[in-house]
């Protein structure tokens, strides 16, 4: 288990929402999953995965935030001085994996383009061959 991040009342924290982090998991290993788009949650946004709270009180294993709601400290990713800083860090962190996957997708697409053209051309020819009544040869009349 990762040690708790030191937090103080008045700070803003970025924390995982409940269903996106397993209690007792190693935070570093969990965050490294975000090297790829969404950390395994491809259809989720940063705001779906991470909450941002202002800390009102700190307990040994929990903290109170935003109107006295209690949260577990083991879900905290970072503590910052302002809400704006927290939003910037959350969005920057989340964008890293998206950028990495976008670069990979672009490179794979570029490399696959000639193969894709060849395979699609072959498939198109096969479709025309098995359905000659639909796709008459160019020299014949319709």
C-alpha positions in Angstrom: 0.0 0.0 0.0 1.2 3.5 -0.9 1.8 5.9 2.1 -0.8 8.6 2.3 -0.1 12.0 0.8 0.3 14.7 3.3 -2.7 17.0 3.2 -3.8 20.1 5.2 -7.1 21.8 5.6 -7.6 24.4 2.8 -5.7 22.4 0.2 -7.4 20.9 -2.9 -6.9 17.2 -3.6 -7.3 15.1 -6.7 -8.7 11.7 -5.8 -10.0 8.7 -7.5 -13.7 8.2 -7.5 -14.7 4.9 -5.7 -15.1 2.6 -8.6 -11.9 3.6 -10.3 -9.4 2.6 -7.6 -9.2 -0.6 -5.6 -8.5 0.0 -1.9 -5.1 -1.3 -0.8 -3.6 -1.0 -4.4 -0.3 0.6 -5.0 -1.0 4.1 -6.2 2.1 4.3 -8.3 1.3 1.1 -10.2 -2.3 2.2 -10.6 -1.3 5.6 -12.0 1.2 4.0 -14.4 -1.8 2.4 -16.1 -2.7 5.8 -17.4 0.2 5.7 -19.9 -2.5 4.5 -22.2 -5.9 6.3 -22.9 -8.0 6.5 -19.8 -6.0 4.0 -17.7 -8.2 1.1 -18.9 -11.4 3.1 -18.9 -11.3 4.1 -22.6 -14.8 5.7 -22.6 -14.3 7.7 -19.4 -13.3 11.3 -19.0 -10.9 12.7 -16.4 -13.9 14.1 -14.5 -15.5 10.6 -14.4 -12.4 9.1 -12.8 -11.0 11.9 -10.6 -12.7 14.1 -8.2 -11.4 17.4 -6.9 -12.2 18.4 -3.3 -11.2 21.2 -0.9 -10.0 19.6 2.3 -11.8 20.8 5.4 -10.4 18.5 8.0 -7.8 15.7 8.0 -8.1 12.4 10.0 -5.6 9.6 10.1 -7.2 7.5 7.3 -9.9 9.9 6.0 -10.5 13.6 5.2 -13.5 15.8 5.3 -14.3 17.8 2.2 -16.9 20.0 0.6 -19.6 20.2 3.2 -18.3 17.5 5.6 -18.3 14.6 3.2 -15.8 11.9 4.3 -13.4 10.3 1.9 -10.6 7.8 2.2 -7.1 9.2 2.1 -5.8 6.2 0.1 -7.5 7.5 -3.0 -5.6 10.8 -3.1 -3.4 11.4 -6.1 -2.1 14.9 -5.3 -2.6 17.9 -3.0 -2.5 21.4 -4.4 -3.0 25.0 -3.3 -5.9 25.9 -5.6 -8.8 24.4 -7.4 -7.4 25.7 -10.7 -4.0 24.0 -10.1 -5.8 20.7 -9.3 -7.8 20.9 -12.6 -4.7 21.7 -14.6 -2.8 18.8 -13.1 -5.7 16.4 -13.4 -6.2 17.3 -17.1 -2.5 17.3 -17.9 -2.1 13.9 -16.3 -5.1 12.4 -18.1 -3.9 13.9 -21.4 -0.6 12.1 -21.3 -2.1 8.7 -22.1 -4.4 10.1 -24.7 -1.5 11.7 -26.5 0.6 8.5 -26.3 -2.2 6.4 -27.8 -2.9 9.0 -30.5 0.7 8.9 -31.5 0.6 5.1 -31.6 -2.7 5.1 -33.5 -1.2 7.5 -36.1 1.9 5.4 -36.6 0.0 2.2 -36.8 -2.4 3.7 -39.3 0.4 5.0 -41.5 2.2 1.6 -41.5 -1.1 -0.3 -42.1 -2.3 1.9 -45.0 -0.7 -0.1 -47.8 -1.8 -3.4 -46.3 -5.3 -2.1 -45.7 -5.6 -1.0 -49.4 -4.4 -4.4 -50.6 -6.7 -6.4 -48.3 -9.8 -4.2 -49.1 -9.1 -4.5 -52.8 -8.9 -8.3 -52.6 -12.1 -8.4 -50.5 -13.9 -6.1 -53.0 -12.9 -8.4 -55.8 -14.2 -11.4 -53.9 -17.5 -9.7 -53.3 -17.8 -8.9 -57.0 -16.9 -12.5 -57.9 -19.5 -14.2 -55.6 -22.3 -11.7 -56.6 -21.8 -11.4 -60.4 -25.5 -10.7 -61.0 -25.1 -7.5 -59.0 -21.7 -6.5 -60.2 -21.7 -7.1 -63.9 -18.3 -6.8 -65.6 -17.5 -3.5 -67.2 -17.7 -4.9 -70.8 -21.2 -6.3 -70.4 -24.5 -4.5 -70.7 -26.8 -4.1 -67.7 
